[in-house]
Amino acid sequence: MAMWNPWRGCRKCSEGCLYCYIHKGDIKRGVNTAEIVKTKDFAKPIEKKKNGEYKMKSGIVYLCFSTDFLIEEADSWRGDCWQMIRQRQDCTFLFLTKRIDRFMDCIPDDWGSGYENVVVCCTVENQKNADYKLSIFKELPIKHKCITAQPLIEAIRLGKYLDGIELVVAGGESDRNARPLDYDWVLDIREQCIQKKVNFEFRQCGTHFIKDGKNYTIQTKDLTKQAKLANIDYNVNE
């Protein structure tokens, strides 16, 4: 799999952005996150070697994981990205967005019912944003849809939004001041997915984690490992 960040920088736009890893990393590097600019990798998918082969290999491409693909400041650049995505049919481009309400204003003229090689993940963190964003998401013409409930900061009911969803990812927040993740919230989302026959993945614990009424503090390097050790991922084909 490959990473493609055609631009960088972002603006906080929801409760889930409070301890965003992008902003924290930029502070350490002395970079102004509010400045959204093109990167040197803008044309990465279509760059070629001397022998004519693409430098970026076929397969899954994580798109805009250091920003938001639908952010307003990138409106004038996105058209070129759609052209590159259309050209690289050997790749599947996956992006997460907290701005799903902008989706119809950001798609190319030939989008139709969606591109087969694009996966869109709508991110939510609480019931308020789940109800607002997912009510929009469920009506959008997208062939491959996922929901990312991370950072999950309260219990969420997703059942009525799961039709047509291929995967739900849940995870906690990573920060010394992080809001706690209650394992019961994760198990509840898992059960909702099982009932609707939707794939589920527990991506990471929270720095502050509650299980069986006990509070735990987990190091950042162990968040993903501990989630995997829980062994609660659900695959509809298994």
CYANA upper distance limits for C-alpha pairs under 8 A (distance plus 0.5 A):
  1 MET  CA     57 LYS  CA      8.25
  1 MET  CA     58 SER  CA      8.38
  1 MET  CA     59 GLY  CA      6.32
  1 MET  CA     60 ILE  CA      5.35
  1 MET  CA     61 VAL  CA      6.13
  1 MET  CA     62 TYR  CA      7.93
  2 ALA  CA     56 MET  CA      7.67
  2 ALA  CA     57 LYS  CA      7.95
  2 ALA  CA     59 GLY  CA      8.21
  2 ALA  CA     60 ILE  CA      6.97
  2 ALA  CA     61 VAL  CA      5.19
  2 ALA  CA     62 TYR  CA      6.63
  3 MET  CA     61 VAL  CA      6.08
  3 MET  CA     62 TYR  CA      5.29
  3 MET  CA     63 LEU  CA      6.67
  3 MET  CA     64 CYS  CA      8.38
  3 MET  CA     65 PHE  CA      8.23
  4 TRP  CA     41 ASP  CA      7.45
  4 TRP  CA     42 PHE  CA      8.30
  4 TRP  CA     44 LYS  CA      7.44
  4 TRP  CA     45 PRO  CA      8.23
  4 TRP  CA     61 VAL  CA      7.17
  4 TRP  CA     62 TYR  CA      6.59
  4 TRP  CA     63 LEU  CA      5.45
  4 TRP  CA     64 CYS  CA      6.70
  4 TRP  CA     65 PHE  CA      8.33
  5 ASN  CA     39 THR  CA      7.59
  5 ASN  CA     41 ASP  CA      7.00
  5 ASN  CA     42 PHE  CA      7.39
  5 ASN  CA     63 LEU  CA      6.48
  5 ASN  CA     64 CYS  CA      5.13
  5 ASN  CA     65 PHE  CA      7.21
  5 ASN  CA     66 SER  CA      7.14
  5 ASN  CA     67 THR  CA      8.18
  6 PRO  CA     38 LYS  CA      6.35
  6 PRO  CA     39 THR  CA      5.98
  6 PRO  CA     40 LYS  CA      8.01
  6 PRO  CA     41 ASP  CA      6.07
  6 PRO  CA     42 PHE  CA      4.40
  6 PRO  CA     43 ALA  CA      7.69
  6 PRO  CA     44 LYS  CA      8.38
  6 PRO  CA     64 CYS  CA      7.40
  6 PRO  CA     81 CYS  CA      8.43
  7 TRP  CA     36 ILE  CA      7.21
  7 TRP  CA     37 VAL  CA      5.85
  7 TRP  CA     38 LYS  CA      4.56
  7 TRP  CA     39 THR  CA      5.44
  7 TRP  CA     41 ASP  CA      8.49
  7 TRP  CA     42 PHE  CA      7.27
  7 TRP  CA     64 CYS  CA      7.83
  7 TRP  CA     67 THR  CA      7.70
  7 TRP  CA     74 ALA  CA      8.27
  8 ARG  CA     33 THR  CA      8.33
  8 ARG  CA     35 GLU  CA      8.42
  8 ARG  CA     36 ILE  CA      6.04
  8 ARG  CA     37 VAL  CA      6.18
  8 ARG  CA     38 LYS  CA      7.00
  8 ARG  CA     39 THR  CA      7.14
  8 ARG  CA     64 CYS  CA      8.28
  8 ARG  CA     66 SER  CA      6.45
  8 ARG  CA     67 THR  CA      5.97
  9 GLY  CA     22 ILE  CA      8.42
  9 GLY  CA     32 ASN  CA      8.07
  9 GLY  CA     33 THR  CA      5.07
  9 GLY  CA     34 ALA  CA      6.22
  9 GLY  CA     35 GLU  CA      6.05
  9 GLY  CA     36 ILE  CA      4.87
  9 GLY  CA     37 VAL  CA      7.26
  9 GLY  CA     66 SER  CA      7.51
  9 GLY  CA     67 THR  CA      6.08
 10 CYS  CA     22 ILE  CA      8.48
 10 CYS  CA     33 THR  CA      6.29
 10 CYS  CA     34 ALA  CA      6.14
 10 CYS  CA     35 GLU  CA      7.81
 10 CYS  CA     36 ILE  CA      6.79
 10 CYS  CA     66 SER  CA      8.38
 10 CYS  CA     67 THR  CA      5.72
 10 CYS  CA     68 ASP  CA      7.26
 10 CYS  CA     71 ILE  CA      7.99
 11 ARG  CA     33 THR  CA      7.80
 11 ARG  CA     34 ALA  CA      6.35
 12 LYS  CA     17 CYS  CA      5.91
 12 LYS  CA     18 LEU  CA      7.89
 13 CYS  CA     17 CYS  CA      7.17
 13 CYS  CA     98 LYS  CA      7.96
 14 SER  CA     18 LEU  CA      8.22
 14 SER  CA     98 LYS  CA      8.07
 15 GLU  CA    125 GLU  CA      7.83
 16 GLY  CA     20 CYS  CA      8.09
 16 GLY  CA    124 VAL  CA      7.98
 16 GLY  CA    125 GLU  CA      6.25
 16 GLY  CA    150 GLN  CA      8.05
 16 GLY  CA    151 PRO  CA      6.47
 16 GLY  CA    152 LEU  CA      8.37
 16 GLY  CA    153 ILE  CA      8.34
 19 TYR  CA     23 HIS  CA      8.12
 19 TYR  CA     24 LYS  CA      7.71
 19 TYR  CA    173 GLU  CA      8.16
 19 TYR  CA    174 SER  CA      7.96
 19 TYR  CA    175 ASP  CA      7.08
 19 TYR  CA    178 ALA  CA      7.72
 20 CYS  CA     24 LYS  CA      6.90
 21 TYR  CA     25 GLY  CA      6.43
 22 ILE  CA     26 ASP  CA      6.69
 22 ILE  CA     33 THR  CA      8.18
 22 ILE  CA     66 SER  CA      6.54
 22 ILE  CA     67 THR  CA      8.10
 23 HIS  CA     27 ILE  CA      6.71
 23 HIS  CA     33 THR  CA      6.57
 24 LYS  CA     28 LYS  CA      7.06
 25 GLY  CA     29 ARG  CA      6.94
 26 ASP  CA     30 GLY  CA      6.39
 26 ASP  CA     31 VAL  CA      5.28
 26 ASP  CA     32 ASN  CA      7.17
 26 ASP  CA     33 THR  CA      6.69
 27 ILE  CA     31 VAL  CA      6.51
 27 ILE  CA     32 ASN  CA      7.97
 36 ILE  CA     73 GLU  CA      7.11
 36 ILE  CA     74 ALA  CA      8.15
 38 LYS  CA     42 PHE  CA      6.93
 43 ALA  CA     47 GLU  CA      6.89
 43 ALA  CA     81 CYS  CA      8.47
 43 ALA  CA     84 MET  CA      8.26
 44 LYS  CA     55 LYS  CA      8.29
 44 LYS  CA     56 MET  CA      7.46
 45 PRO  CA     54 TYR  CA      7.85
 45 PRO  CA     55 LYS  CA      8.02
 45 PRO  CA     56 MET  CA      6.28
 45 PRO  CA     84 MET  CA      7.00
 45 PRO  CA     85 ILE  CA      8.22
 45 PRO  CA     88 ARG  CA      7.64
 46 ILE  CA     54 TYR  CA      6.80
 46 ILE  CA     55 LYS  CA      8.16
 46 ILE  CA     56 MET  CA      8.17
 46 ILE  CA     84 MET  CA      7.07
 46 ILE  CA     87 GLN  CA      8.47
 46 ILE  CA     88 ARG  CA      8.13
 47 GLU  CA     54 TYR  CA      6.38
 47 GLU  CA     55 LYS  CA      6.36
 47 GLU  CA     56 MET  CA      7.95
 48 LYS  CA     52 GLY  CA      6.04
 48 LYS  CA     53 GLU  CA      5.87
 48 LYS  CA     54 TYR  CA      4.77
 48 LYS  CA     55 LYS  CA      5.63
 49 LYS  CA     53 GLU  CA      5.90
 49 LYS  CA     54 TYR  CA      6.62
 49 LYS  CA     55 LYS  CA      6.32
 57 LYS  CA     91 CYS  CA      8.45
 58 SER  CA     90 ASP  CA      5.85
 58 SER  CA     91 CYS  CA      5.51
 59 GLY  CA     90 ASP  CA      7.11
 59 GLY  CA     91 CYS  CA      5.19
 59 GLY  CA     92 THR  CA      6.47
 60 ILE  CA     91 CYS  CA      6.26
 60 ILE  CA     92 THR  CA      5.24
 60 ILE  CA     93 PHE  CA      6.55
 60 ILE  CA     94 LEU  CA      7.69
 61 VAL  CA     91 CYS  CA      7.11
 61 VAL  CA     92 THR  CA      6.39
 61 VAL  CA     93 PHE  CA      5.28
 61 VAL  CA     94 LEU  CA      6.61
 62 TYR  CA     93 PHE  CA      6.63
 62 TYR  CA     94 LEU  CA      5.65
 62 TYR  CA     95 PHE  CA      6.67
 63 LEU  CA     69 PHE  CA      7.90
 63 LEU  CA     93 PHE  CA      6.69
 63 LEU  CA     94 LEU  CA      6.15
 63 LEU  CA     95 PHE  CA      5.45
 63 LEU  CA     96 LEU  CA      8.46
 64 CYS  CA     68 ASP  CA      6.23
 64 CYS  CA     69 PHE  CA      6.10
 64 CYS  CA     95 PHE  CA      6.81
 64 CYS  CA     96 LEU  CA      8.22
 65 PHE  CA     95 PHE  CA      7.63
 65 PHE  CA     96 LEU  CA      7.85
 67 THR  CA     71 ILE  CA      8.34
 68 ASP  CA     95 PHE  CA      8.49
 68 ASP  CA     96 LEU  CA      7.57
 68 ASP  CA     97 THR  CA      6.18
 68 ASP  CA     98 LYS  CA      7.86
 68 ASP  CA     99 ARG  CA      8.28
 69 PHE  CA     74 ALA  CA      8.14
 69 PHE  CA     78 ARG  CA      8.38
 69 PHE  CA     95 PHE  CA      7.44
 69 PHE  CA     96 LEU  CA      8.13
 69 PHE  CA     97 THR  CA      7.23
 70 LEU  CA     74 ALA  CA      7.74
 70 LEU  CA     75 ASP  CA      8.08
 70 LEU  CA     97 THR  CA      7.29
 70 LEU  CA     99 ARG  CA      6.69
 70 LEU  CA    100 ILE  CA      8.11
 70 LEU  CA    102 ARG  CA      7.19
 70 LEU  CA    103 PHE  CA      7.39
 70 LEU  CA    106 CYS  CA      7.20
 71 ILE  CA     75 ASP  CA      7.75
 71 ILE  CA     99 ARG  CA      7.58
 74 ALA  CA     78 ARG  CA      6.57
 75 ASP  CA     79 GLY  CA      8.20
 75 ASP  CA    106 CYS  CA      7.61
 77 TRP  CA     81 CYS  CA      7.43
 78 ARG  CA     82 TRP  CA      6.84
 78 ARG  CA    106 CYS  CA      8.04
 79 GLY  CA     83 GLN  CA      6.94
 79 GLY  CA    108 PRO  CA      7.27
 80 ASP  CA     84 MET  CA      6.96
 81 CYS  CA     85 ILE  CA      6.64
 82 TRP  CA     86 ARG  CA      6.53
 82 TRP  CA    108 PRO  CA      7.33
 83 GLN  CA     87 GLN  CA      6.68
 84 MET  CA     88 ARG  CA      6.73
 85 ILE  CA     89 GLN  CA      7.53
 85 ILE  CA     91 CYS  CA      8.40
 85 ILE  CA     93 PHE  CA      7.78
 85 ILE  CA    117 ASN  CA      8.36
 86 ARG  CA    115 TYR  CA      8.47
 89 GLN  CA    117 ASN  CA      6.91
 91 CYS  CA    117 ASN  CA      7.02
 92 THR  CA    117 ASN  CA      4.96
 92 THR  CA    118 VAL  CA      6.18
 92 THR  CA    119 VAL  CA      7.72
 93 PHE  CA    117 ASN  CA      6.57
 93 PHE  CA    118 VAL  CA      5.32
 93 PHE  CA    119 VAL  CA      6.63
 94 LEU  CA    118 VAL  CA      6.37
 94 LEU  CA    119 VAL  CA      5.09
 94 LEU  CA    120 VAL  CA      6.48
 94 LEU  CA    121 CYS  CA      7.93
 95 PHE  CA    119 VAL  CA      7.06
 95 PHE  CA    120 VAL  CA      5.97
 95 PHE  CA    121 CYS  CA      6.55
 96 LEU  CA    120 VAL  CA      6.68
 96 LEU  CA    121 CYS  CA      5.02
 96 LEU  CA    122 CYS  CA      6.41
 96 LEU  CA    123 THR  CA      7.06
 96 LEU  CA    148 THR  CA      8.34
 97 THR  CA    120 VAL  CA      8.17
 97 THR  CA    121 CYS  CA      6.85
 97 THR  CA    122 CYS  CA      5.92
 97 THR  CA    123 THR  CA      6.50
 98 LYS  CA    122 CYS  CA      6.87
 98 LYS  CA    123 THR  CA      5.98
 98 LYS  CA    124 VAL  CA      7.83
 99 ARG  CA    103 PHE  CA      7.79
100 ILE  CA    122 CYS  CA      6.96
100 ILE  CA    133 LYS  CA      7.01
100 ILE  CA    136 ILE  CA      7.93
100 ILE  CA    137 PHE  CA      7.22
101 ASP  CA    133 LYS  CA      7.33
101 ASP  CA    136 ILE  CA      7.17
101 ASP  CA    137 PHE  CA      8.40
102 ARG  CA    106 CYS  CA      7.02
103 PHE  CA    107 ILE  CA      7.04
104 MET  CA    140 LEU  CA      8.35
107 ILE  CA    111 TRP  CA      6.84
111 TRP  CA    115 TYR  CA      6.79
112 GLY  CA    141 PRO  CA      7.74
113 SER  CA    141 PRO  CA      5.25
113 SER  CA    142 ILE  CA      6.52
113 SER  CA    143 LYS  CA      7.26
114 GLY  CA    118 VAL  CA      8.16
114 GLY  CA    141 PRO  CA      6.23
114 GLY  CA    142 ILE  CA      5.19
114 GLY  CA    143 LYS  CA      5.87
115 TYR  CA    142 ILE  CA      7.87
115 TYR  CA    143 LYS  CA      7.25
116 GLU  CA    143 LYS  CA      6.74
116 GLU  CA    144 HIS  CA      8.01
118 VAL  CA    143 LYS  CA      8.14
118 VAL  CA    144 HIS  CA      7.28
119 VAL  CA    142 ILE  CA      8.33
119 VAL  CA    143 LYS  CA      7.90
119 VAL  CA    144 HIS  CA      5.32
119 VAL  CA    145 LYS  CA      6.41
119 VAL  CA    146 CYS  CA      7.83
120 VAL  CA    142 ILE  CA      7.88
120 VAL  CA    144 HIS  CA      6.90
120 VAL  CA    145 LYS  CA      5.72
120 VAL  CA    146 CYS  CA      6.69
121 CYS  CA    145 LYS  CA      6.44
121 CYS  CA    146 CYS  CA      4.95
121 CYS  CA    147 ILE  CA      5.72
121 CYS  CA    148 THR  CA      6.75
122 CYS  CA    133 LYS  CA      8.06
122 CYS  CA    134 LEU  CA      7.98
122 CYS  CA    137 PHE  CA      7.74
122 CYS  CA    145 LYS  CA      8.31
122 CYS  CA    146 CYS  CA      6.91
122 CYS  CA    147 ILE  CA      5.50
122 CYS  CA    148 THR  CA      6.54
123 THR  CA    147 ILE  CA      6.40
123 THR  CA    148 THR  CA      5.08
123 THR  CA    149 ALA  CA      6.31
123 THR  CA    150 GLN  CA      7.39
124 VAL  CA    129 ASN  CA      6.28
124 VAL  CA    130 ALA  CA      5.88
124 VAL  CA    133 LYS  CA      7.98
124 VAL  CA    147 ILE  CA      8.01
124 VAL  CA    148 THR  CA      6.82
124 VAL  CA    149 ALA  CA      5.53
124 VAL  CA    150 GLN  CA      7.20
124 VAL  CA    151 PRO  CA      8.35
124 VAL  CA    152 LEU  CA      8.09
125 GLU  CA    129 ASN  CA      7.23
125 GLU  CA    130 ALA  CA      7.55
125 GLU  CA    149 ALA  CA      5.86
125 GLU  CA    150 GLN  CA      6.33
125 GLU  CA    151 PRO  CA      6.16
125 GLU  CA    152 LEU  CA      5.15
125 GLU  CA    153 ILE  CA      6.28
125 GLU  CA    154 GLU  CA      7.72
126 ASN  CA    130 ALA  CA      6.58
126 ASN  CA    152 LEU  CA      7.15
126 ASN  CA    153 ILE  CA      6.55
126 ASN  CA    154 GLU  CA      6.07
126 ASN  CA    155 ALA  CA      7.52
126 ASN  CA    156 ILE  CA      6.60
127 GLN  CA    131 ASP  CA      6.51
127 GLN  CA    154 GLU  CA      8.03
127 GLN  CA    155 ALA  CA      7.84
127 GLN  CA    156 ILE  CA      5.70
127 GLN  CA    157 ARG  CA      7.48
128 LYS  CA    132 TYR  CA      6.85
129 ASN  CA    133 LYS  CA      6.18
129 ASN  CA    134 LEU  CA      8.28
130 ALA  CA    134 LEU  CA      5.90
130 ALA  CA    135 SER  CA      8.24
130 ALA  CA    156 ILE  CA      8.04
130 ALA  CA    158 LEU  CA      7.96
131 ASP  CA    135 SER  CA      6.34
132 TYR  CA    136 ILE  CA      7.33
133 LYS  CA    137 PHE  CA      6.58
134 LEU  CA    138 LYS  CA      6.42
134 LEU  CA    161 TYR  CA      6.79
135 SER  CA    139 GLU  CA      7.63
135 SER  CA    161 TYR  CA      7.56
136 ILE  CA    140 LEU  CA      7.26
138 LYS  CA    161 TYR  CA      6.94
138 LYS  CA    163 ASP  CA      8.21
138 LYS  CA    164 GLY  CA      8.18
144 HIS  CA    165 ILE  CA      7.88
144 HIS  CA    166 GLU  CA      7.27
145 LYS  CA    164 GLY  CA      7.50
145 LYS  CA    165 ILE  CA      5.62
145 LYS  CA    166 GLU  CA      6.37
145 LYS  CA    167 LEU  CA      7.89
146 CYS  CA    165 ILE  CA      5.98
146 CYS  CA    166 GLU  CA      6.11
146 CYS  CA    167 LEU  CA      5.39
146 CYS  CA    168 VAL  CA      6.32
146 CYS  CA    169 VAL  CA      8.38
147 ILE  CA    165 ILE  CA      7.78
147 ILE  CA    167 LEU  CA      6.94
147 ILE  CA    168 VAL  CA      5.26
147 ILE  CA    169 VAL  CA      6.80
148 THR  CA    168 VAL  CA      6.28
148 THR  CA    169 VAL  CA      5.19
148 THR  CA    170 ALA  CA      6.58
149 ALA  CA    168 VAL  CA      7.78
149 ALA  CA    169 VAL  CA      6.36
149 ALA  CA    170 ALA  CA      5.15
149 ALA  CA    171 GLY  CA      6.98
150 GLN  CA    169 VAL  CA      7.82
150 GLN  CA    170 ALA  CA      5.93
150 GLN  CA    171 GLY  CA      5.22
150 GLN  CA    172 GLY  CA      6.35
150 GLN  CA    173 GLU  CA      7.62
151 PRO  CA    170 ALA  CA      8.01
151 PRO  CA    171 GLY  CA      6.10
151 PRO  CA    172 GLY  CA      5.13
151 PRO  CA    173 GLU  CA      5.30
152 LEU  CA    170 ALA  CA      7.22
152 LEU  CA    171 GLY  CA      6.44
152 LEU  CA    172 GLY  CA      5.92
152 LEU  CA    173 GLU  CA      7.63
152 LEU  CA    181 LEU  CA      7.14
153 ILE  CA    172 GLY  CA      7.89
153 ILE  CA    173 GLU  CA      8.40
153 ILE  CA    179 ARG  CA      6.91
153 ILE  CA    180 PRO  CA      7.38
153 ILE  CA    181 LEU  CA      6.79
154 GLU  CA    181 LEU  CA      8.07
154 GLU  CA    182 ASP  CA      8.38
154 GLU  CA    185 TRP  CA      7.51
155 ALA  CA    185 TRP  CA      5.44
155 ALA  CA    188 ASP  CA      8.42
156 ILE  CA    185 TRP  CA      7.78
156 ILE  CA    189 ILE  CA      7.72
157 ARG  CA    189 ILE  CA      7.76
157 ARG  CA    192 GLN  CA      8.39
158 LEU  CA    162 LEU  CA      6.98
158 LEU  CA    189 ILE  CA      7.79
158 LEU  CA    192 GLN  CA      7.58
159 GLY  CA    192 GLN  CA      6.36
159 GLY  CA    193 CYS  CA      7.98
159 GLY  CA    196 LYS  CA      7.83
161 TYR  CA    165 ILE  CA      8.47
162 LEU  CA    193 CYS  CA      8.04
162 LEU  CA    196 LYS  CA      7.35
162 LEU  CA    198 VAL  CA      7.81
163 ASP  CA    196 LYS  CA      8.01
165 ILE  CA    198 VAL  CA      7.14
166 GLU  CA    198 VAL  CA      6.42
166 GLU  CA    199 ASN  CA      6.67
167 LEU  CA    198 VAL  CA      6.43
167 LEU  CA    199 ASN  CA      5.08
167 LEU  CA    200 PHE  CA      6.12
167 LEU  CA    201 GLU  CA      8.05
168 VAL  CA    193 CYS  CA      7.99
168 VAL  CA    198 VAL  CA      7.74
168 VAL  CA    199 ASN  CA      6.75
168 VAL  CA    200 PHE  CA      5.38
168 VAL  CA    201 GLU  CA      6.86
169 VAL  CA    200 PHE  CA      6.38
169 VAL  CA    201 GLU  CA      5.30
169 VAL  CA    202 PHE  CA      6.43
169 VAL  CA    203 ARG  CA      6.77
170 ALA  CA    186 VAL  CA      7.03
170 ALA  CA    189 ILE  CA      8.40
170 ALA  CA    200 PHE  CA      8.39
170 ALA  CA    201 GLU  CA      6.89
170 ALA  CA    202 PHE  CA      5.57
170 ALA  CA    203 ARG  CA      6.34
170 ALA  CA    204 GLN  CA      7.92
171 GLY  CA    181 LEU  CA      8.40
171 GLY  CA    186 VAL  CA      8.20
171 GLY  CA    202 PHE  CA      6.47
171 GLY  CA    203 ARG  CA      5.66
171 GLY  CA    204 GLN  CA      5.18
171 GLY  CA    205 CYS  CA      6.25
171 GLY  CA    206 GLY  CA      7.34
172 GLY  CA    180 PRO  CA      7.93
172 GLY  CA    181 LEU  CA      5.94
172 GLY  CA    204 GLN  CA      6.45
172 GLY  CA    205 CYS  CA      5.48
172 GLY  CA    206 GLY  CA      4.30
172 GLY  CA    207 THR  CA      7.75
173 GLU  CA    178 ALA  CA      6.10
173 GLU  CA    179 ARG  CA      7.08
173 GLU  CA    180 PRO  CA      7.91
173 GLU  CA    181 LEU  CA      7.84
173 GLU  CA    205 CYS  CA      7.99
173 GLU  CA    206 GLY  CA      5.22
173 GLU  CA    207 THR  CA      6.78
173 GLU  CA    208 HIS  CA      8.44
174 SER  CA    178 ALA  CA      6.46
174 SER  CA    206 GLY  CA      6.24
174 SER  CA    207 THR  CA      5.67
174 SER  CA    220 THR  CA      6.94
175 ASP  CA    207 THR  CA      6.67
175 ASP  CA    220 THR  CA      8.35
176 ARG  CA    207 THR  CA      7.23
176 ARG  CA    208 HIS  CA      8.50
178 ALA  CA    206 GLY  CA      7.94
178 ALA  CA    207 THR  CA      6.88
178 ALA  CA    208 HIS  CA      7.02
179 ARG  CA    206 GLY  CA      8.43
179 ARG  CA    208 HIS  CA      7.30
180 PRO  CA    206 GLY  CA      6.87
180 PRO  CA    207 THR  CA      7.73
180 PRO  CA    208 HIS  CA      5.14
180 PRO  CA    209 PHE  CA      5.99
180 PRO  CA    210 ILE  CA      7.38
181 LEU  CA    185 TRP  CA      8.12
181 LEU  CA    205 CYS  CA      7.62
181 LEU  CA    206 GLY  CA      5.92
181 LEU  CA    208 HIS  CA      6.83
181 LEU  CA    209 PHE  CA      5.46
181 LEU  CA    210 ILE  CA      6.55
182 ASP  CA    186 VAL  CA      7.60
182 ASP  CA    209 PHE  CA      6.51
182 ASP  CA    210 ILE  CA      5.07
182 ASP  CA    211 LYS  CA      6.78
183 TYR  CA    187 LEU  CA      6.82
183 TYR  CA    209 PHE  CA      7.69
183 TYR  CA    210 ILE  CA      6.42
183 TYR  CA    211 LYS  CA      5.82
183 TYR  CA    212 ASP  CA      8.43
184 ASP  CA    188 ASP  CA      6.54
184 ASP  CA    211 LYS  CA      7.75
185 TRP  CA    189 ILE  CA      6.87
186 VAL  CA    190 ARG  CA      6.72
186 VAL  CA    202 PHE  CA      7.89
187 LEU  CA    191 GLU  CA      6.70
188 ASP  CA    192 GLN  CA      6.82
189 ILE  CA    193 CYS  CA      6.78
190 ARG  CA    194 ILE  CA      6.76
190 ARG  CA    200 PHE  CA      6.65
190 ARG  CA    232 ILE  CA      8.43
190 ARG  CA    233 ASP  CA      8.44
190 ARG  CA    234 TYR  CA      8.00
191 GLU  CA    195 GLN  CA      6.71
192 GLN  CA    196 LYS  CA      6.94
193 CYS  CA    197 LYS  CA      6.25
193 CYS  CA    198 VAL  CA      5.32
193 CYS  CA    199 ASN  CA      7.09
193 CYS  CA    200 PHE  CA      6.91
194 ILE  CA    198 VAL  CA      6.64
194 ILE  CA    199 ASN  CA      8.09
194 ILE  CA    234 TYR  CA      7.84
194 ILE  CA    236 VAL  CA      8.44
197 LYS  CA    236 VAL  CA      6.49
198 VAL  CA    235 ASN  CA      8.12
198 VAL  CA    236 VAL  CA      6.99
199 ASN  CA    233 ASP  CA      8.32
199 ASN  CA    234 TYR  CA      5.97
199 ASN  CA    235 ASN  CA      5.44
199 ASN  CA    236 VAL  CA      6.29
200 PHE  CA    233 ASP  CA      6.00
200 PHE  CA    234 TYR  CA      5.38
200 PHE  CA    235 ASN  CA      7.18
201 GLU  CA    232 ILE  CA      7.94
201 GLU  CA    233 ASP  CA      5.12
201 GLU  CA    234 TYR  CA      7.02
202 PHE  CA    227 ALA  CA      6.46
202 PHE  CA    228 LYS  CA      7.66
202 PHE  CA    232 ILE  CA      7.40
202 PHE  CA    233 ASP  CA      6.50
203 ARG  CA    224 THR  CA      6.61
203 ARG  CA    227 ALA  CA      6.67
203 ARG  CA    228 LYS  CA      7.92
204 GLN  CA    223 LEU  CA      5.55
204 GLN  CA    224 THR  CA      4.77
204 GLN  CA    225 LYS  CA      7.93
204 GLN  CA    226 GLN  CA      7.63
204 GLN  CA    227 ALA  CA      5.44
204 GLN  CA    228 LYS  CA      8.19
205 CYS  CA    209 PHE  CA      7.11
205 CYS  CA    218 ILE  CA      8.40
205 CYS  CA    223 LEU  CA      5.36
205 CYS  CA    224 THR  CA      6.96
205 CYS  CA    226 GLN  CA      7.08
205 CYS  CA    227 ALA  CA      5.98
206 GLY  CA    218 ILE  CA      7.72
206 GLY  CA    223 LEU  CA      7.05
207 THR  CA    216 TYR  CA      8.39
207 THR  CA    217 THR  CA      5.98
207 THR  CA    218 ILE  CA      5.39
207 THR  CA    219 GLN  CA      6.90
207 THR  CA    220 THR  CA      7.07
207 THR  CA    223 LEU  CA      7.58
208 HIS  CA    215 ASN  CA      7.42
208 HIS  CA    216 TYR  CA      6.25
208 HIS  CA    217 THR  CA      5.29
208 HIS  CA    218 ILE  CA      7.03
209 PHE  CA    215 ASN  CA      6.27
209 PHE  CA    216 TYR  CA      5.53
209 PHE  CA    217 THR  CA      6.77
209 PHE  CA    218 ILE  CA      7.86
210 ILE  CA    214 LYS  CA      5.95
210 ILE  CA    215 ASN  CA      5.14
210 ILE  CA    216 TYR  CA      6.69
211 LYS  CA    215 ASN  CA      7.22
211 LYS  CA    216 TYR  CA      8.36
218 ILE  CA    222 ASP  CA      7.09
218 ILE  CA    223 LEU  CA      7.03
219 GLN  CA    223 LEU  CA      7.10
221 LYS  CA    225 LYS  CA      8.42
222 ASP  CA    226 GLN  CA      6.46
223 LEU  CA    227 ALA  CA      6.91
224 THR  CA    228 LYS  CA      6.83
225 LYS  CA    229 LEU  CA      6.73
226 GLN  CA    230 ALA  CA      6.99
227 ALA  CA    231 ASN  CA      7.81
228 LYS  CA    232 ILE  CA      8.18
